[in-house]
Amino acid sequence: MKASAIFLAIPLLAACVEAPASPAVPAEATCSAESLQHLVGQPENAFDPTGLDEPVRVVHPDEAVTMDYNPGRLNVEIGADGMIAAIRCG
């Protein structure tokens, strides 16, 4: 009798479990990366963040960074050769 009660309770308990939330979709990029693509391949000092009205993060090789996504933040990635490897939002 107890075993059948347990088997009857399982579907009821499963109905109480909340469905996992769908992963957040990043918002559309809103930083100035598009207009700075001409700097890719240039030396790091070719990038001048003065006058930019957005958060800027310059990332060097093997440097730890947070994994949070901020569509308004400009990320400038520097390669091992000291050249700008990528410029993107996030």
ABEGO torsion letter per residue (X at the ends): XAAAAAAAAAAAAAAABBBBBBBBBBBBBABAAAAAAAABGBBAAABBABGBABBBBBBBBGBBBBABBBAABBBBBBBAAGBBABBBBX
